[in-house]
Amino acid sequence: MTPTPPGNAQRATPRANAAAPWSAELAGIIEWIGKAIGVALPAAGEFLIELRYSSAAGGTLQLEEGGGSPLYSLLELPATSGWQTHAAVVDLSAAPGVITPALAFAPASAGPVTVNWVRITDLSTAMQLTATGGPVLGSTWTLDAAGLDTSALAALFWFGDVPFPSGLSLAVLGGEGCFSYTSANLATLLAPASGGVSSYGLLVPASANLTGFELSVQASAGSSSVPMGFVTSNGLLGRVGL
């Protein structure tokens, strides 16, 4: 996902619901030489690459094959004042066979990047929440949920003022592989779904007092794939701008 400008930002929190995501711990500074993520991926379709990082100047990481070649994608990471989560969709459909990805520090990077963890999710098995830009005063913030069960007639959009960036597991409720990324204390809104997709337009009041307010949001929809009866999406964090 490409970040929007700082005054009107939205970013993804880790990960969409998936039965078997790939993940790895990568504590430490990413060096010039590629650091293996430690997974083998079938090179087919799109994958969601998520990482938690810190970088005072911002930086660029290369997602590449272990050993340095070929290069699959560049991950542009904004500067942070602490730990932050970044997400990007990478198309690996053109890669040959099974790949074993690694992260490397790009030569043109502005500064060093410290990575805490990396997660990779196959989007063909996940429910995804995306947004058009970020929330702006006096406008409608459009949220799109995809990857729902085709039998789902509606989706719930959960809004809160406290994000859970690393996610709270819902396994204890029978939702193995599902996580909560928002406190959901502000609103729960229902939108119709058809063909595995659903959209909701959140009207942002034209009140200057809301400038800079951060709003966490997540979607869920009914599914028979888990015992609790519904699956959850990734989360988004939007910061209200002008």
C-alpha positions as CSV (number, residue, x, y, z in Angstrom):
1,M,0.0,0.0,0.0
2,T,1.4,3.4,-0.9
3,P,1.2,5.9,2.0
4,T,-0.7,9.1,1.6
5,P,0.7,12.5,2.6
6,P,1.3,12.9,6.4
7,G,-1.7,15.3,6.9
8,N,-4.1,12.7,5.4
9,A,-2.6,9.3,6.1
10,Q,-3.8,5.8,6.1
11,R,-1.8,2.7,6.7
12,A,-2.4,-1.0,7.1
13,T,-2.1,-2.9,10.3
14,P,-0.8,-6.5,10.1
15,R,-2.5,-9.0,8.5
16,A,-5.6,-10.1,6.7
17,N,-7.4,-13.2,7.9
18,A,-5.7,-16.3,6.4
19,A,-5.5,-19.9,7.5
20,A,-1.7,-20.2,7.1
21,P,0.2,-16.9,6.7
22,W,3.9,-17.0,6.5
23,S,5.8,-15.0,9.1
24,A,9.3,-14.5,10.4
25,E,11.1,-12.5,13.1
26,L,13.9,-10.3,11.7
27,A,15.2,-8.4,14.7
28,G,18.0,-6.0,13.8
29,I,19.2,-3.6,11.1
30,I,18.8,-4.7,7.5
31,E,22.2,-4.7,5.9
32,W,23.3,-4.4,2.3
33,I,23.5,-8.2,2.0
34,G,20.0,-9.8,1.8
35,K,18.6,-11.2,5.0
36,A,16.5,-14.3,4.4
37,I,12.9,-14.2,5.6
38,G,12.9,-17.9,6.1
39,V,9.9,-19.0,4.0
40,A,9.3,-20.6,0.6
41,L,6.4,-19.1,-1.4
42,P,4.7,-20.5,-4.5
43,A,5.2,-17.8,-7.1
44,A,1.5,-17.3,-8.0
45,G,-0.6,-14.2,-7.7
46,E,-0.4,-11.4,-5.2
47,F,1.0,-11.4,-1.7
48,L,0.6,-8.8,1.1
49,I,4.1,-8.0,2.6
50,E,3.9,-6.4,6.0
51,L,6.6,-5.3,8.3
52,R,7.1,-3.4,11.6
53,Y,10.1,-1.1,11.4
54,S,11.8,2.0,12.7
55,S,13.8,4.5,10.5
56,A,14.5,8.1,11.5
57,A,15.3,9.1,7.9
58,G,13.1,6.6,6.1
59,G,14.5,4.0,3.7
60,T,14.1,1.6,0.8
61,L,14.2,-2.1,1.2
62,Q,14.5,-4.6,-1.6
63,L,12.4,-7.7,-1.7
64,E,14.6,-10.1,-3.6
65,E,15.4,-13.8,-4.1
66,G,17.8,-15.1,-1.5
67,G,21.3,-14.5,-2.8
68,G,20.4,-11.1,-4.4
69,S,18.7,-11.9,-7.7
70,P,16.2,-11.5,-9.1
71,L,14.7,-8.3,-7.5
72,Y,10.9,-8.7,-6.9
73,S,9.9,-5.3,-5.5
74,L,11.1,-2.1,-3.7
75,L,9.5,-1.3,-0.4
76,E,9.5,2.5,0.2
77,L,9.4,3.2,3.9
78,P,8.5,6.7,5.3
79,A,10.5,8.2,8.2
80,T,9.2,7.3,11.7
81,S,9.7,8.6,15.2
82,G,9.3,5.0,16.6
83,W,7.9,1.7,15.5
84,Q,5.5,1.7,12.6
85,T,3.8,-0.9,10.5
86,H,4.0,-0.8,6.7
87,A,2.2,-2.9,4.1
88,A,2.5,-3.3,0.3
89,V,1.0,-5.7,-2.2
90,V,3.6,-7.5,-4.4
91,D,2.7,-9.4,-7.5
92,L,4.9,-12.6,-7.8
93,S,3.0,-14.2,-10.6
94,A,5.9,-13.7,-13.0
95,A,8.5,-15.3,-10.7
96,P,9.6,-18.8,-11.7
97,G,8.5,-21.7,-9.5
98,V,8.9,-21.5,-5.7
99,I,10.8,-18.5,-4.3
100,T,12.7,-18.0,-1.1
101,P,12.6,-14.2,-0.5
102,A,15.0,-12.0,1.4
103,L,15.1,-8.3,2.4
104,A,18.1,-6.1,1.6
105,F,19.0,-2.4,2.1
106,A,18.7,-0.6,-1.3
107,P,21.8,1.3,-2.4
108,A,19.7,4.5,-2.9
109,S,18.0,4.3,0.5
110,A,17.9,7.5,2.6
111,G,18.9,5.8,5.8
112,P,19.1,2.5,7.8
113,V,16.0,0.5,8.7
114,T,15.5,-1.6,11.8
115,V,12.9,-4.3,11.2
116,N,11.1,-6.0,14.1
117,W,9.0,-8.6,12.1
118,V,7.8,-9.5,8.6
119,R,4.5,-11.2,7.6
120,I,3.6,-12.4,4.2
121,T,0.0,-13.3,3.3
122,D,-1.4,-15.0,0.2
123,L,-4.2,-12.6,-0.8
124,S,-6.1,-15.4,-2.6
125,T,-7.0,-16.8,0.9
126,A,-7.5,-13.5,2.8
127,M,-10.1,-10.9,3.4
128,Q,-8.7,-7.5,2.5
129,L,-9.7,-4.0,3.5
130,T,-8.4,-1.1,1.4
131,A,-9.2,2.7,1.2
132,T,-9.2,5.4,-1.3
133,G,-6.7,7.9,0.2
134,G,-7.3,9.0,3.8
135,P,-10.1,10.7,5.7
136,V,-10.5,14.4,4.8
137,L,-12.7,16.9,6.6
138,G,-16.1,17.4,4.9
139,S,-15.6,14.4,2.5
140,T,-16.4,10.7,2.2
141,W,-13.7,8.2,3.0
142,T,-14.4,5.1,0.9
143,L,-13.5,1.7,2.4
144,D,-13.6,-1.4,0.3
145,A,-13.6,-5.0,1.6
146,A,-12.8,-7.9,-0.7
147,G,-12.2,-11.6,-0.4
148,L,-15.5,-12.2,1.5
149,D,-17.3,-15.5,1.2
150,T,-19.5,-15.2,-1.9
151,S,-22.4,-16.2,0.2
152,A,-22.0,-13.2,2.6
153,L,-24.8,-10.7,2.2
154,A,-23.3,-8.0,4.3
155,A,-20.0,-6.8,6.0
156,L,-19.5,-5.0,9.2
157,F,-17.1,-2.1,9.4
158,W,-15.7,-1.5,12.9
159,F,-14.4,1.9,13.9
160,G,-12.3,2.8,17.0
161,D,-9.9,5.3,18.4
162,V,-7.4,2.8,19.6
163,P,-5.5,0.6,17.1
164,F,-4.0,-2.7,17.9
165,P,-1.1,-2.7,15.4
166,S,0.1,-6.2,16.1
167,G,-3.4,-7.6,16.3
168,L,-5.3,-9.4,19.1
169,S,-5.8,-13.1,18.2
170,L,-9.4,-14.3,18.0
171,A,-8.4,-17.9,18.3
172,V,-10.0,-18.2,21.8
173,L,-13.3,-17.4,20.1
174,G,-12.9,-20.0,17.4
175,G,-11.3,-17.6,14.9
176,E,-7.9,-19.2,14.3
177,G,-6.0,-17.0,11.9
178,C,-8.2,-14.0,12.6
179,F,-7.2,-10.9,14.5
180,S,-8.7,-7.7,15.9
181,Y,-6.9,-4.5,15.0
182,T,-9.3,-1.8,16.4
183,S,-10.9,-1.1,19.7
184,A,-14.2,-0.7,17.8
185,N,-15.5,1.6,20.4
186,L,-16.8,4.3,18.1
187,A,-19.2,2.6,15.7
188,T,-20.1,-0.6,14.0
189,L,-21.7,-0.1,10.6
190,L,-23.4,-2.6,8.3
191,A,-23.0,-2.5,4.5
192,P,-24.4,-4.8,1.8
193,A,-22.1,-7.3,0.2
194,S,-22.4,-9.1,-3.2
195,G,-20.0,-11.3,-5.1
196,G,-17.4,-11.3,-2.2
197,V,-17.0,-7.5,-2.0
198,S,-18.5,-4.7,0.1
199,S,-18.0,-0.9,0.3
200,Y,-18.8,1.7,2.9
201,G,-18.5,5.5,2.6
202,L,-17.7,7.2,5.9
203,L,-18.8,10.9,5.9
204,V,-16.1,12.9,7.8
205,P,-17.6,16.0,9.4
206,A,-16.2,19.4,8.4
207,S,-15.0,20.1,11.9
208,A,-11.5,21.6,12.4
209,N,-11.4,20.0,15.8
210,L,-11.0,16.6,14.0
211,T,-7.8,17.5,12.2
212,G,-5.2,15.0,13.1
213,F,-7.6,12.6,14.7
214,E,-6.6,8.9,14.1
215,L,-9.4,6.5,13.3
216,S,-8.8,2.7,13.2
217,V,-11.1,0.6,11.1
218,Q,-11.5,-3.1,10.2
219,A,-14.1,-5.2,8.4
220,S,-15.6,-8.6,9.1
221,A,-18.1,-10.9,7.3
222,G,-19.9,-14.1,7.9
223,S,-18.0,-17.3,7.0
224,S,-18.2,-21.0,7.7
225,S,-14.5,-21.4,7.4
226,V,-13.9,-20.8,11.1
227,P,-15.9,-22.0,14.1
228,M,-16.8,-18.5,15.3
229,G,-18.8,-17.9,12.1
230,F,-17.0,-14.9,10.7
231,V,-13.6,-13.8,9.4
232,T,-11.8,-10.5,9.8
233,S,-9.8,-8.3,7.5
234,N,-6.5,-6.4,8.0
235,G,-6.9,-3.1,9.7
236,L,-6.4,0.5,8.5
237,L,-5.4,3.6,10.5
238,G,-6.6,6.9,9.0
239,R,-5.5,10.3,10.2
240,V,-8.0,13.1,9.4
241,G,-6.5,15.8,7.2
242,L,-7.7,19.0,5.5
